[in-house]
Amino acid sequence: MKSFNIPLVFHPIYSQLDLPERHRFPIDKYRTIYERLITEGVSKESFHTPEELPHTKASPLIDKDYVQALVSNQLDHKAMRRIGFPWSEQLVKRTFTAVGGTLLTAQLAYQHGIAINLTGGYHHAFADFGSGFCMINDLYLAADQMLKYEDIHRVLIFDCDVHQGDGTAALAQGRDDIITVSLHCEKNFPYRKQHSDMDFALDKHLNDEEYLQTVEQALQLALNCYDIDAVIYDAGVDIHEDDDLGHLNITTKGIYQRDRLVFAQCLQRGLPVAAVIGGGYTNPIKLLLTQ
């Protein structure tokens, strides 16, 4: 990989979180991806280090009382159980650094046409509660940030994580400047789905050919139906056939083809695309990286 000009966003804190033994969240995957890219010859100059988003910057888009309770360890046991992590100061710092990373990725994508955050995709976070390992919805905040540019009037959040982007759909409800599209396994978490602008519910055990056809149709439909100026792309790999939580039969080659398709379609239309890696629960993650 002698030339690689895509801006990448990474912070060591992405993988710095003490979790209980056998916790299903693969916290090491972010560092593993970074190290693999370096091994493959990606220059460290390609990487950008994000800053922690100040907590007050999350509101008014995110409920102020919820943010304060999260930061100060005032969420009750039920709320933290719904999130899926034990509370810690490191969890808060990591959360807001990861969100800062997606915001930086959106900025770099606007400047360079494409950028990738080596975390992100916290699409189960709602305005006033967190869920499914997601506390602050970085996709929604990044889309809103991109709308601050004079020539960006409508942003597409194109979510290919295996789980529906329910928090994102709820946050963007009623807005015509943020369009939400979700391609997800229907018989999977979350069990109570929200209404995106476009939802593509996929059957369990879907294969590469059918999946890629749906991705292409969904993206073209969204880009043709709406006057899109920029794209936030959740490139979840939990669609992989070996994923512990996915239930789809998409191969590594299929994921590669999906990503190439999305990037090509966006760049062909001159749309800046900010990508996040989304979910991925293959354990250990090195099995996926070596395929």
N, C-alpha and C positions, 0 to 999 in steps of 0.2 A: 504494500500500500504506500507507494512512493509519494503520491500527491493526494492531499486530503484537505480541502479548503472549507468544509462545512464547520461553522462554529459549534463547539460542544460545551455544555455547561455541566460542571461537576464540583461538588464540595465533599471532602472526606466525611463530613458529618452525616451524609446520606446513609452511610453504613455504620454509624456510631450510635447504637442504641442497645442497651442491655435488655434482653427479653427472657422470659422464663424458658427453661429447657423444653424442647419440642414445640415451641410456638410455631405456628404454621406460616408466619410472615417471614419470607427469606431476606432478612435485612442485609446479608452479605452480598446480595446480587449486584448492588450498585458499584461497590468497590471492585468486584470481580469483572464487571463489564469494562470499567475504566482500565484495569490492569491488562485485560485482553486487548483493548485498543492500543495501548502502549506497546505491548508485545508484537502486535501486527504492524507496528511502524508509524502509528499516528503520532505526530509531534505534540509535545506538551504545549506548544504555542497555539494549538487548535482549541485548547480548553480555556474556558472563562470561569472564574470563581464568583459565585453569587454572594450577596450580603443577606443577612437575615432581614426579612420584611418587618419594619416596626409594627407592633401589634395594633396600634391605632390606625394604621393604613388599611386594615382589612375592612373597617366600617367606612361608609354606611352600607356597603354591599352585603356585608356579613353582620349579623346581629351583634350589637355592641356588648350586650349583657352576656351573650354566649362566649364571645371572645374573652371577656374579662374573667368569666368563670373558668374557662379552659386554662388561661394563663396562670391563674392564682390557685389552681387545684380546688375549685369549688364545685365542680361537676359531681353529681351523685354517682353512686356505684352503678346504677342502671345505665346512666349516660355513658360512663366509661366502658362498661361491658358491651354496649352497642358499638362503640368505637373499636374495641378489640385489643387495646393496648393498656398496660398499667401506666398511670400518670407518673411523670418525672419532669424535672426541669429540662433534662436533655431531650425529652420528647417534644416539649414546647419549642425549644431552640431548633431542633431538627425540622419540625413542621414548618416553621416560618422561614427557615433557610431554604427548604425545598420549594415553597411558594415563591420566594424571592428568585429562585432559580428559573422557574417557569416564566416569571415576569421578565427576567433578563433574556430568556430564550425568545420571547415575543419581540423584544426590542432588537435583538440581533437578527431575527428573521426579517424584520422590516428593513433593516440596514443591508442585509446580505442576500435576501431571498429565501434562505432556509437556515434553520438552526435546530439543534436537538438538545433537550435536557435529559440527563441520565437518571432522572427520577421523574416524578410528576404523574398526573392523571388521577387526582384525588376526587373522583367524580361522584362519590357517594356522600360527600359533605353537603349539607343543606345550609340555609341561612342561620338556623338557630340550633343545630345539633350535628354531631358527627356520626358516621356509620361505616362499617366495613373497612377499617384501617384508614379512613379518611376524616380529617378534622377541618381543614380549610380548603375550599374548592378553588384550586389554582387555575383550572381551565377557565372558569367563569371570570375570575379576576384578570387573567391575561387577556381574554377577549375584550373585556371592558377597557383595559389599558390601551389596546390597539386602536380602539375607537377614538382615542384622544388625538391620533394623527389626522391631519386635515383631509387627506385623501382616502381615509378608511372610514366607510360609512356603514358597512355590514360585515360581520365576521361569522364564519362557519366553524362550529365546533363539531368535528367529524370524529366520532368515538367508535373505535374498532376493538375496544376491550371486550372480553367475553361477557362481562356483566353490564347490564344497562346503566347508563349514566343518569340515574334517577335524580341525584342532587342537582346536577347541572340543568336538567330539564325543568325542575321546579324553580330554580333560581332565575332562569331565563324566560319563564312563563310570562306571556304578555308583552315581551320585548320583540320588536321587529328588526332590531339592529344586531341581535345575536341569534343565529339560527342553530338549532341543535339537531344532530342526526346521530342515531345510535344503532349499531349493528351488534346484536347480542344473542346469546343462547337463551331462548324463551324459558326453558325449564331450569332455571338457575337463579342464584341470588342477584338482585333483591326480588323477593317473591311478590311484593306489591310494587308494580311498575308505575312510573310517572309517564306523562305524555310529552315526548319530544316533538319537535316540528315534524320529524320523520323518524319512525321506528321500524327496524327490520328485524323481526323476531326469527331467529334461526333454530332449526330442529337439531336435536342432539345427534352427534356422530356425523355431522355434515363434512363432506370431503373438499379437497382443494378446488376442484373444477367448479362445483356449485357455489362455493364460498366466493371465489374470485369473480365470478359472474355477478353475484349480488353486490360485492364491493364496488365494482365498476359501474353498475347500474345506479346504485345509491348515490355515488359521488357525482356522476353526470347529471342525475336528476336534481340533486341539490344545487349544483352550480348553474344549471340551466333555468331552474325555477326562481332562483333568488339572485339578486345582483351582488355577488360576493366580492369583497375586496381583499380578504385575508382569511387564512385557515389556521385553526388550532387542531392539531392531529394527535389523538390518543392512540398510539401504536401498540396497544396491549398485545403481549405474546401469550396470554393465558388461553388463547384459542388453540394452542399447540396440542397435538395428540397425546403427548406425555404429561400434560399439565395436571396437577393434582386436583384442581378445582374447575376445569374448563368444560369437559364433556363434548368437545368437538374433535374432529379427526384431521386437523390441519397440520401438514408437515412443515419442517423447517424451510423447505423450498417454497411452499405455499405462502408462508409469512414473508419471505424475501420478495416474492412476486407481488404480494399485496402492497408492501411498502414502496417498491419501485413504481407501481401503478399510481398510487396516491401522489407521490412526489412528482412524477412525470406530468400527471394531469394538472396539478396546481401550477407547476413552473411553466408549463406550456401556455397557460392562460395569464402568466405574469403575476400570479398570486403568491405573496409571501406565506410560507408555511412554517409554523412553530410546532415541533413535534416533541412529545413526551413518551417515555417508554411504557407507561401504564402498568397493568398487572402482569404477573408471571410467577407461577408457583411450582414450577418444576424443581424437584428437590433431589440431589443438589443442582444448582443452576448450571454448574460446569457441564452437566450432561447435555444441556441445550446448546451451550457454546461450542462444544466439540463436534456437533453434527454437521 
